[in-house]
Amino acid sequence: MGRKKLPRPPMDELYETISKMLVPAFILENFDIYGARESSASWVIELREKEGRIPVLLCERSDVVFDGYCNPIETLSHSFVCKPVYLKIYRRRYKKINSDEHFSNEYDFTLKGLKMVPELGIFLKEEDRKLSY
């Protein structure tokens, strides 16, 4: 007779779970994963700001257009399979029609003075504290 075959979870459910495992939840609130690549030395997960995240200074205006992306922000997320995992985060850039002045949202992705997500810094601090005893 054999064992009953276990149903496989839907792919989007699996994708969502793995996303939460690799990228801090506070980043996933405003950004979508657009790609991931492996090099010999690291992993890079590319994230792009979700549509509709118009900066506060412009959100009431009707003459606002999407104008590409700002330069990416790279931060260390954690280590996975003995390689660092970096998040390459692209914020959207907006401007008023017929203007060259750009606007974008500001986010606090890293610990002050370090290029790593706060969760990693807190984890490392806790691990260091455990080793000190």
DSSP file (Angstrom, degrees, kcal/mol; ACC not computed):
  #  RESIDUE AA STRUCTURE BP1 BP2  ACC     N-H-->O    O-->H-N    N-H-->O    O-->H-N    TCO  KAPPA ALPHA  PHI   PSI    X-CA   Y-CA   Z-CA
    1    1 A M              0   0    0      0, 0.0     0, 0.0     0, 0.0     0, 0.0   0.000 360.0 360.0 360.0 -48.5    0.0    0.0    0.0
    2    2 A G        -     0   0    0      2,-0.1     2,-0.2     3,-0.0     3,-0.0  -0.042 360.0 -48.4  83.2 173.5    2.8    2.5    0.9
    3    3 A R        -     0   0    0      1,-0.1     2,-0.3     3,-0.0     3,-0.0  -0.505  58.4-103.6 -84.1 152.4    2.7    5.9    2.4
    4    4 A K        -     0   0    0     -2,-0.2     2,-0.3     1,-0.1    -1,-0.1  -0.557  41.1-110.6 -73.5 136.4    0.3    8.6    1.4
    5    5 A K        -     0   0    0     -2,-0.3    -1,-0.1     1,-0.1    -3,-0.0  -0.508  30.2-124.4 -70.8 130.4    2.1   11.3   -0.7
    6    6 A L        -     0   0    0     -2,-0.3     2,-0.2     1,-0.1    -1,-0.1  -0.564  26.4-115.0 -75.5 136.0    2.4   14.6    1.2
    7    7 A P        -     0   0    0      0, 0.0    -1,-0.1     0, 0.0     0, 0.0  -0.481  26.8-124.3 -70.5 140.9    0.9   17.6   -0.6
    8    8 A R        -     0   0    0     -2,-0.2     3,-0.1     1,-0.1     0, 0.0  -0.673  28.2-112.6 -83.5 137.1    3.4   20.2   -1.7
    9    9 A P        -     0   0    0      0, 0.0    -1,-0.1     0, 0.0     5,-0.1  -0.335  44.3 -86.5 -66.3 152.9    2.7   23.7   -0.4
   10   10 A P     >  -     0   0    0      0, 0.0     4,-2.1     0, 0.0     3,-0.4  -0.275  37.5-120.1 -57.3 146.0    1.8   26.3   -3.1
   11   11 A M  H  > S+     0   0    0      1,-0.2     4,-3.0     2,-0.2     5,-0.2   0.861 111.7  52.8 -60.5 -39.2    4.9   27.9   -4.6
   12   12 A D  H  > S+     0   0    0      2,-0.2     4,-2.2     1,-0.2    -1,-0.2   0.856 109.2  50.4 -68.6 -30.7    3.9   31.5   -3.5
   13   13 A E  H  > S+     0   0    0     -3,-0.4     4,-2.0     2,-0.2    -2,-0.2   0.915 113.4  45.5 -67.9 -42.9    3.5   30.3    0.0
   14   14 A L  H  X S+     0   0    0     -4,-2.1     4,-2.5     2,-0.2     5,-0.2   0.915 112.6  50.9 -64.6 -44.5    6.9   28.7   -0.1
   15   15 A Y  H  X S+     0   0    0     -4,-3.0     4,-2.6     1,-0.2    -2,-0.2   0.907 109.9  50.3 -59.2 -44.2    8.4   31.8   -1.7
   16   16 A E  H  X S+     0   0    0     -4,-2.2     4,-2.0     2,-0.2    -1,-0.2   0.905 111.2  48.5 -63.1 -42.1    6.9   34.0    1.0
   17   17 A T  H  X S+     0   0    0     -4,-2.0     4,-1.3     2,-0.2    -2,-0.2   0.926 113.7  45.5 -64.4 -45.8    8.3   31.8    3.7
   18   18 A I  H  X S+     0   0    0     -4,-2.5     4,-1.7     1,-0.2    -2,-0.2   0.880 109.7  56.2 -66.5 -37.5   11.8   31.7    2.2
   19   19 A S  H  X S+     0   0    0     -4,-2.6     4,-2.8     1,-0.2     3,-0.2   0.923 107.3  48.6 -58.4 -45.0   11.7   35.5    1.6
   20   20 A K  H  < S+     0   0    0     -4,-2.0    -1,-0.2     1,-0.2    -2,-0.2   0.794 109.4  54.0 -66.3 -27.9   11.0   36.0    5.3
   21   21 A M  H  < S+     0   0    0     -4,-1.3    -1,-0.2    -5,-0.2    -2,-0.2   0.838 118.9  32.5 -73.0 -33.3   13.9   33.7    6.2
   22   22 A L  H  < S+     0   0    0     -4,-1.7    -2,-0.2    -3,-0.2    -3,-0.2   0.751 119.7  44.6 -97.4 -27.9   16.3   35.7    4.0
   23   23 A V  S  < S-     0   0    0     -4,-2.8    -1,-0.2    -5,-0.2     5,-0.1  -0.972  89.4-107.3-125.1 130.8   15.1   39.3    4.2
   24   24 A P    >>  -     0   0    0      0, 0.0     4,-1.8     0, 0.0     3,-1.3  -0.235  27.9-123.3 -56.0 142.4   14.1   41.1    7.4
   25   25 A A  H 3> S+     0   0    0      1,-0.3     4,-1.2     2,-0.2    -4,-0.0   0.826 108.6  61.7 -57.8 -36.0   10.3   41.7    7.7
   26   26 A F  H 34 S+     0   0    0      1,-0.2     4,-0.3     2,-0.2    -1,-0.3   0.790 107.5  45.4 -66.4 -24.6   10.7   45.5    8.1
   27   27 A I  H X> S+     0   0    0     -3,-1.3     3,-1.3     1,-0.2     4,-1.3   0.880 107.5  56.5 -80.9 -41.1   12.3   45.6    4.6
   28   28 A L  H 3< S+     0   0    0     -4,-1.8    -2,-0.2     1,-0.3    -1,-0.2   0.701  93.1  71.8 -64.7 -18.6    9.7   43.3    3.0
   29   29 A E  T 3< S+     0   0    0     -4,-1.2    -1,-0.3     1,-0.2    -2,-0.2   0.852 117.0  18.3 -62.2 -33.5    7.0   45.7    4.1
   30   30 A N  T <4 S+     0   0    0     -3,-1.3    20,-2.9    -4,-0.3     2,-0.3   0.447 122.0  59.0-118.1  -4.2    8.2   48.3    1.5
   31   31 A F  E  <  -A   49   0A   0     -4,-1.3     2,-0.3    18,-0.3    18,-0.2  -0.958  59.4-149.0-134.1 148.0   10.3   46.2   -1.0
   32   32 A D  E     -A   48   0A   0     16,-2.7    16,-2.4    -2,-0.3     2,-0.4  -0.877  29.8-111.2-110.9 146.4    9.8   43.2   -3.3
   33   33 A I  E     +A   47   0A   0     -2,-0.3    14,-0.3    14,-0.2     3,-0.1  -0.642  34.6 175.0 -75.7 127.5   12.5   40.7   -4.2
   34   34 A Y  E     -     0   0A   0     12,-3.2     2,-0.3    -2,-0.4    13,-0.2   0.511  59.8 -23.8-110.2 -10.5   13.4   41.1   -7.9
   35   35 A G  E     -A   46   0A   0     11,-1.2    11,-2.8     2,-0.0    -1,-0.4  -0.940  46.1-145.7 174.2 164.9   16.3   38.7   -8.1
   36   36 A A  E     -A   45   0A   0     -2,-0.3     2,-0.3     9,-0.2     9,-0.2  -0.985  17.6-179.6-148.0 139.6   19.0   36.7   -6.4
   37   37 A R  E     -A   44   0A   0      7,-2.2     7,-2.5    -2,-0.3     2,-0.4  -0.990  17.2-139.9-142.4 153.2   22.4   35.7   -7.6
   38   38 A E  E     -A   43   0A   0     -2,-0.3     2,-0.2     5,-0.2     5,-0.2  -0.914  16.4-177.7-111.8 135.1   25.4   33.8   -6.3
   39   39 A S        -     0   0    0      3,-3.1    -2,-0.0    -2,-0.4     5,-0.0  -0.656  48.0 -94.8-114.3-180.0   29.0   34.7   -6.8
   40   40 A S  S    S+     0   0    0     -2,-0.2     3,-0.1     1,-0.2    -2,-0.0   0.776 124.1  32.7 -67.1 -22.9   32.0   32.8   -5.6
   41   41 A A  S    S-     0   0    0      1,-0.2     2,-0.3    42,-0.1    -1,-0.2   0.630 124.3  -3.8-109.2 -16.6   32.2   35.0   -2.5
   42   42 A S        -     0   0    0     41,-0.2    -3,-3.1    37,-0.0     2,-0.4  -0.962  57.6-109.2-162.3 174.2   28.6   36.0   -1.6
   43   43 A W  E     -Ab  38  85A   0     41,-2.7    43,-2.9    -2,-0.3     2,-0.4  -0.917  26.6-160.2-111.7 145.2   24.9   36.0   -2.3
   44   44 A V  E     -Ab  37  86A   0     -7,-2.5    -7,-2.2    -2,-0.4     2,-0.6  -0.988   2.7-164.3-129.3 124.1   23.1   39.2   -3.4
   45   45 A I  E     -Ab  36  87A   0     41,-2.9    43,-3.0    -2,-0.4     2,-0.5  -0.934  14.4-147.3-106.3 121.6   19.3   39.6   -3.1
   46   46 A E  E     -Ab  35  88A   0    -11,-2.8   -12,-3.2    -2,-0.6   -11,-1.2  -0.773  17.5-175.6 -93.8 128.8   18.0   42.5   -5.2
   47   47 A L  E     -Ab  33  89A   0     41,-2.9    43,-2.8    -2,-0.5     2,-0.4  -0.952   8.2-162.4-123.7 142.9   15.0   44.4   -3.8
   48   48 A R  E     -Ab  32  90A   0    -16,-2.4   -16,-2.7    -2,-0.4    43,-0.2  -0.976  32.1-102.2-125.7 140.2   13.0   47.2   -5.4
   49   49 A E  E     -A   31   0A   0     41,-2.3   -18,-0.3    -2,-0.4     3,-0.1  -0.301  45.9-105.3 -59.8 137.9   10.7   49.6   -3.6
   50   50 A K    >   -     0   0    0    -20,-2.9     3,-1.1     1,-0.1    42,-0.1  -0.261  40.5 -95.1 -64.2 150.0    7.0   48.7   -4.0
   51   51 A E  T 3  S+     0   0    0      1,-0.2    -1,-0.1    -3,-0.1     3,-0.0  -0.275 106.6  33.6 -61.3 150.5    4.9   50.8   -6.4
   52   52 A G  T 3  S+     0   0    0      1,-0.1     2,-1.7    -3,-0.1    -1,-0.2   0.468  72.5 128.1  84.4   1.1    2.9   53.6   -4.8
   53   53 A R    <   +     0   0    0     -3,-1.1    52,-0.2   -23,-0.1    -1,-0.1  -0.438  37.7 173.3 -87.0  63.5    5.4   54.4   -2.0
   54   54 A I        -     0   0    0     -2,-1.7     5,-0.1     1,-0.1    50,-0.1  -0.533  38.7-101.5 -75.3 133.9    5.4   58.1   -3.0
   55   55 A P    >>  -     0   0    0      0, 0.0     3,-1.9     0, 0.0     4,-1.3  -0.190  29.1-115.2 -55.9 147.3    7.4   60.4   -0.6
   56   56 A V  T 34 S+     0   0    0      1,-0.3     4,-0.4     2,-0.2     3,-0.4   0.842 113.5  61.5 -53.7 -39.9    5.3   62.3    1.9
   57   57 A L  T 34 S+     0   0    0      1,-0.2    -1,-0.3     2,-0.1     3,-0.1   0.733 117.3  30.0 -61.8 -21.0    6.3   65.7    0.3
   58   58 A L  T X4 S+     0   0    0     -3,-1.9     3,-2.0     1,-0.1    -1,-0.2   0.526  88.7  98.0-114.3  -8.9    4.7   64.6   -3.0
   59   59 A C  T 3< S+     0   0    0     -4,-1.3    -2,-0.1    -3,-0.4    -3,-0.1   0.724  86.1  48.8 -63.1 -22.8    1.8   62.3   -2.0
   60   60 A E  T 3  S+     0   0    0     -4,-0.4    -1,-0.3    -3,-0.1     2,-0.2   0.524  94.7  93.9 -90.3  -5.7   -0.9   65.0   -2.2
   61   61 A R    <   -     0   0    0     -3,-2.0     3,-0.3     1,-0.1    -3,-0.0  -0.563  58.6-157.6 -90.7 151.3    0.2   66.3   -5.6
   62   62 A S  S    S+     0   0    0     -2,-0.2    -1,-0.1     1,-0.2    -3,-0.0   0.508  85.0  70.8-100.2  -8.1   -1.2   65.1   -9.0
   63   63 A D  S    S+     0   0    0     -5,-0.1    34,-3.1    34,-0.1     2,-0.4  -0.112  71.2 120.8-102.2  37.4    1.8   66.1  -11.1
   64   64 A V  E     -E   96   0B   0     -3,-0.3     2,-0.3    32,-0.2    32,-0.2  -0.840  37.2-176.6-105.1 136.0    4.2   63.4   -9.7
   65   65 A V  E     -E   95   0B   0     30,-2.7    30,-1.9    -2,-0.4     2,-0.3  -0.957  32.4-108.4-129.7 150.2    5.8   60.8  -12.0
   66   66 A F  E     -E   94   0B   0     -2,-0.3    28,-0.2    28,-0.2     3,-0.1  -0.584  32.3-174.4 -71.1 134.5    8.1   57.8  -11.3
   67   67 A D  E     -     0   0B   0     26,-3.6     2,-0.2     1,-0.4    27,-0.1  -0.254  43.3 -88.9-132.0  46.6   11.6   58.6  -12.5
   68   68 A G  E     -     0   0B   0     25,-0.1    25,-2.5     2,-0.0    -1,-0.4  -0.491  62.5 -50.1  87.6-154.6   13.6   55.5  -12.1
   69   69 A Y  E     -E   92   0B   0     23,-0.2    23,-0.2    -2,-0.2     2,-0.1  -0.897  42.0-119.0-126.1 152.0   15.6   54.3   -9.1
   70   70 A C        -     0   0    0     21,-2.7     3,-0.1    -2,-0.3    21,-0.1  -0.308  56.8 -72.4 -73.5 168.2   18.1   55.9   -6.7
   71   71 A N        -     0   0    0      1,-0.1    20,-0.3    19,-0.1    -1,-0.2  -0.402  66.9 -98.9 -59.3 142.3   21.6   54.3   -6.5
   72   72 A P        -     0   0    0      0, 0.0     2,-0.5     0, 0.0    18,-0.2  -0.258  25.3-137.3 -68.6 153.3   21.2   51.0   -4.6
   73   73 A I  E     -C   89   0A   0     16,-2.4    16,-3.0    -3,-0.1     2,-0.5  -0.945  18.6-156.6-105.2 127.3   22.0   50.7   -0.9
   74   74 A E  E     +C   88   0A   0     -2,-0.5     2,-0.3    14,-0.2    14,-0.2  -0.912  18.6 167.0-109.9 133.8   23.9   47.5   -0.1
   75   75 A T  E     -C   87   0A   0     12,-1.8    12,-2.9    -2,-0.5     2,-0.4  -0.993  38.6-109.7-143.4 148.0   23.8   46.0    3.4
   76   76 A L  E     +Cd  86 116A   0     39,-3.1    41,-2.5    -2,-0.3    10,-0.2  -0.647  31.3 177.6 -78.5 127.3   24.8   42.7    5.0
   77   77 A S  E     -     0   0A   0      8,-3.2     2,-0.3    -2,-0.4    -1,-0.2   0.885  53.6 -63.2 -95.0 -52.5   21.8   40.7    6.0
   78   78 A H  E     -C   85   0A   0      7,-1.1     7,-3.6     5,-0.1     2,-0.4  -0.939  52.4 -81.4-174.7-171.3   23.3   37.5    7.3
   79   79 A S  E     -C   84   0A   0     -2,-0.3     2,-0.4     5,-0.3     3,-0.1  -0.943  38.1-179.6-117.0 139.6   25.4   34.5    6.3
   80   80 A F  E >   -C   83   0A   0      3,-3.1     3,-1.2    -2,-0.4    -2,-0.0  -0.991  69.4  -4.2-142.6 127.9   24.0   31.5    4.6
   81   81 A V  T 3  S-     0   0    0     -2,-0.4    -1,-0.1     1,-0.3     0, 0.0   0.907 129.9 -57.5  53.2  45.5   25.8   28.3    3.4
   82   82 A C  T 3  S+     0   0    0      1,-0.2    -1,-0.3    -3,-0.1    -3,-0.0   0.686 120.2 101.1  61.6  22.8   29.1   29.9    4.6
   83   83 A K  E <  S- C   0  80A   0     -3,-1.2    -3,-3.1   -41,-0.0   -41,-0.2  -0.993  77.2-109.9-131.7 142.5   28.7   33.0    2.3
   84   84 A P  E     - C   0  79A   0      0, 0.0   -41,-2.7     0, 0.0     2,-0.6  -0.421  25.7-141.1 -67.2 146.7   27.5   36.4    3.3
   85   85 A V  E     -bC  43  78A   0     -7,-3.6    -8,-3.2   -43,-0.2    -7,-1.1  -0.954  18.6-165.7-110.8 117.2   24.1   37.5    2.0
   86   86 A Y  E     -bC  44  76A   0    -43,-2.9   -41,-2.9    -2,-0.6     2,-0.6  -0.817  12.6-142.0-103.4 142.4   23.9   41.1    0.9
   87   87 A L  E     -bC  45  75A   0    -12,-2.9   -12,-1.8    -2,-0.4     2,-0.7  -0.913   8.1-160.2-101.2 124.7   20.7   43.0    0.2
   88   88 A K  E     -bC  46  74A   0    -43,-3.0   -41,-2.9    -2,-0.6     2,-0.5  -0.911  17.9-165.8-106.0 106.0   20.9   45.4   -2.8
   89   89 A I  E     -bC  47  73A   0    -16,-3.0   -16,-2.4    -2,-0.7     2,-0.6  -0.833  10.8-164.5-108.0 121.3   18.0   47.8   -2.2
   90   90 A Y  E     -b   48   0A   0    -43,-2.8   -41,-2.3    -2,-0.5     2,-0.3  -0.908   7.0-157.4-105.4 119.0   16.7   50.1   -4.8
   91   91 A R        -     0   0    0     -2,-0.6   -21,-2.7   -20,-0.3     2,-0.1  -0.732  25.4-112.0 -90.1 143.8   14.5   53.0   -3.7
   92   92 A R  E     -E   69   0B   0     -2,-0.3    13,-0.5   -23,-0.2     2,-0.4  -0.408  26.2-144.2 -71.4 150.8   12.1   54.5   -6.2
   93   93 A R  E     -     0   0B   0    -25,-2.5   -26,-3.6    11,-0.1     2,-0.3  -0.964  17.7-173.2-119.4 135.3   12.8   58.1   -7.4
   94   94 A Y  E     -EF  66 103B   0      9,-3.0     9,-2.7    -2,-0.4     2,-0.3  -0.845   5.3-179.1-124.2 160.2   10.0   60.6   -8.1
   95   95 A K  E     -EF  65 102B   0    -30,-1.9   -30,-2.7    -2,-0.3     2,-0.2  -0.977  33.5-101.3-150.5 162.1    9.8   64.1   -9.6
   96   96 A K  E >   -E   64   0B   0      5,-0.6     3,-1.3    -2,-0.3   -32,-0.2  -0.609  54.0 -92.2 -79.2 146.5    7.2   66.7  -10.4
   97   97 A I  T 3  S+     0   0    0    -34,-3.1    -1,-0.1     1,-0.3     3,-0.1  -0.340 113.6  16.3 -57.5 140.2    6.3   66.9  -14.0
   98   98 A N  T 3  S+     0   0    0      1,-0.2     2,-0.3    -3,-0.1    -1,-0.3   0.785 110.6 102.0  63.1  31.0    8.5   69.5  -15.8
   99   99 A S    <   -     0   0    0     -3,-1.3    -1,-0.2     2,-0.1     0, 0.0  -0.982  59.8-155.1-139.9 151.6   11.0   69.5  -13.0
  100  100 A D        +     0   0    0     -2,-0.3     2,-0.4    -3,-0.1    -1,-0.1   0.387  61.8 113.5-104.0   0.9   14.4   68.0  -12.4
  101  101 A E        -     0   0    0     -5,-0.1    -5,-0.6     1,-0.0     2,-0.3  -0.619  56.8-149.9 -77.2 125.7   14.2   67.9   -8.6
  102  102 A H  E     -F   95   0B   0     -2,-0.4     2,-0.3    -7,-0.1    -7,-0.2  -0.693  12.8-168.5-101.1 150.3   14.0   64.3   -7.3
  103  103 A F  E     +F   94   0B   0     -9,-2.7    -9,-3.0    -2,-0.3     2,-0.3  -0.979  10.4 167.1-132.7 145.0   12.4   62.9   -4.3
  104  104 A S        -     0   0    0     -2,-0.3     2,-0.2   -11,-0.2   -11,-0.1  -0.979  37.0 -97.8-151.7 161.2   12.7   59.5   -2.6
  105  105 A N        -     0   0    0    -13,-0.5     2,-0.4    -2,-0.3   -14,-0.0  -0.491  32.0-135.4 -78.7 150.7   11.7   57.8    0.6
  106  106 A E        -     0   0    0     -2,-0.2     2,-0.3     2,-0.0    -1,-0.0  -0.910  23.8-177.7-107.7 135.1   14.3   57.5    3.4
  107  107 A Y        -     0   0    0     -2,-0.4     2,-0.9     0, 0.0   -80,-0.0  -0.937  28.7-132.5-129.6 152.9   14.6   54.2    5.3
  108  108 A D        +     0   0    0     -2,-0.3    -2,-0.0     1,-0.2     0, 0.0  -0.814  41.1 155.2-106.0  89.9   16.8   53.1    8.2
  109  109 A F        +     0   0    0     -2,-0.9     2,-0.2     8,-0.1    -1,-0.2   0.722  53.3  45.5 -88.6 -23.4   18.1   49.8    7.0
  110  110 A T  S    S-     0   0    0      7,-0.2     2,-0.2     8,-0.1     7,-0.2  -0.720  84.1 -97.2-124.8 165.2   21.3   49.5    9.0
  111  111 A L    >   -     0   0    0      5,-1.9     3,-2.4    -2,-0.2     5,-0.3  -0.592  62.5 -86.4 -74.2 143.9   22.8   49.9   12.4
  112  112 A K  T 3  S+     0   0    0      1,-0.3    -1,-0.1    -2,-0.2     3,-0.1  -0.308 114.0   5.9 -56.2 124.5   24.5   53.2   12.8
  113  113 A G  T 3  S+     0   0    0      1,-0.2     2,-0.4    -3,-0.1    -1,-0.3   0.377 117.6  86.7  83.7  -4.0   28.1   53.0   11.5
  114  114 A L  S <  S-     0   0    0     -3,-2.4     2,-0.9     2,-0.2    -1,-0.2  -0.961  72.0-136.7-128.8 146.4   27.7   49.4   10.2
  115  115 A K  S    S+     0   0    0     -2,-0.4   -39,-3.1    -5,-0.1     2,-0.3  -0.444  73.1  97.6 -97.9  60.4   26.5   48.1    6.9
  116  116 A M  B    S-d   76   0A   0     -2,-0.9    -5,-1.9    -5,-0.3   -39,-0.2  -0.990  80.4 -98.4-143.1 152.3   24.4   45.3    8.4
  117  117 A V    >>  -     0   0    0    -41,-2.5     4,-1.7    -2,-0.3     3,-0.8  -0.364  37.7-114.9 -67.2 149.3   20.7   45.0    9.2
  118  118 A P  H 3> S+     0   0    0      0, 0.0     4,-2.7     0, 0.0     5,-0.2   0.852 113.0  60.4 -54.8 -38.5   19.8   45.6   12.8
  119  119 A E  H 3> S+     0   0    0      1,-0.2     4,-2.4     2,-0.2     5,-0.1   0.889 105.2  48.3 -58.4 -40.3   18.7   41.9   13.4
  120  120 A L  H <> S+     0   0    0     -3,-0.8     4,-2.8     2,-0.2     5,-0.2   0.919 111.3  49.9 -67.4 -43.1   22.2   40.7   12.5
  121  121 A G  H  X S+     0   0    0     -4,-1.7     4,-2.2     2,-0.2    -2,-0.2   0.914 112.9  46.3 -60.6 -43.4   23.9   43.2   14.8
  122  122 A I  H  X S+     0   0    0     -4,-2.7     4,-2.4     2,-0.2    -2,-0.2   0.913 112.7  50.5 -65.3 -43.2   21.6   42.2   17.7
  123  123 A F  H  X S+     0   0    0     -4,-2.4     4,-2.6    -5,-0.2    -2,-0.2   0.938 111.9  46.9 -59.6 -48.6   22.1   38.5   16.9
  124  124 A L  H  X S+     0   0    0     -4,-2.8     4,-2.5     1,-0.2    -1,-0.2   0.882 111.4  51.7 -63.4 -38.4   26.0   38.9   16.9
  125  125 A K  H  X S+     0   0    0     -4,-2.2     4,-2.2    -5,-0.2    -1,-0.2   0.919 111.3  47.2 -63.8 -43.6   25.9   40.9   20.1
  126  126 A E  H  X S+     0   0    0     -4,-2.4     4,-2.2     2,-0.2    -2,-0.2   0.910 112.6  49.1 -63.9 -42.8   23.8   38.2   21.8
  127  127 A E  H  X S+     0   0    0     -4,-2.6     4,-2.0     2,-0.2    -2,-0.2   0.901 111.0  50.2 -64.1 -40.5   26.1   35.4   20.6
  128  128 A D  H  X S+     0   0    0     -4,-2.5     4,-1.3     1,-0.2    -1,-0.2   0.897 109.4  51.6 -63.1 -40.7   29.2   37.4   21.8
  129  129 A R  H  X S+     0   0    0     -4,-2.2     4,-0.6     1,-0.2     3,-0.2   0.894 108.5  51.2 -63.3 -40.3   27.5   37.8   25.2
  130  130 A K  H >< S+     0   0    0     -4,-2.2     3,-0.8     1,-0.2    -1,-0.2   0.896 109.7  49.8 -63.7 -39.8   26.9   34.1   25.4
  131  131 A L  H 3< S+     0   0    0     -4,-2.0    -1,-0.2     1,-0.2    -2,-0.2   0.742 101.1  64.8 -71.1 -22.7   30.6   33.3   24.6
  132  132 A S  H 3<        0   0    0     -4,-1.3    -1,-0.2     1,-0.2    -2,-0.2   0.719 360.0 360.0 -73.4 -21.3   31.8   35.8   27.2
  133  133 A Y    <<        0   0    0     -3,-0.8    -1,-0.2    -4,-0.6    -2,-0.1   0.465 360.0 360.0 -81.3 360.0   30.3   33.7   30.1
